[in-house]
Amino acid sequence: MYLQLAPDGISLLKFLLEAEDNLAYLSTVSPHTAVVKLVFAPGREREIWKFLETAHHQLTFREVVTFPGGWKSEEKRKESRKDTEERDAK
């Protein structure tokens, strides 16, 4: 899974993953565009989606490569975009 986030959020995401018993391995694909790759064990998808839902309250990110059943439904993605836009407007 590939995510894009603010460059200063990479270390926070890595820290949060480590705090969750290394739920996934994070590697930086591009530090300039802040694209990271999450690698996790098969069968842990549900835990990853739950983690991302929680982490999204602390970090702004988006899934760069869309996978079937991605981390959010289209409806929730629209809500998140609206929340992000409102937060950025403040």
Order of alpha helices (4+ residues) and beta strands (2+ residues): beta-alpha-beta-beta-alpha-beta-alpha
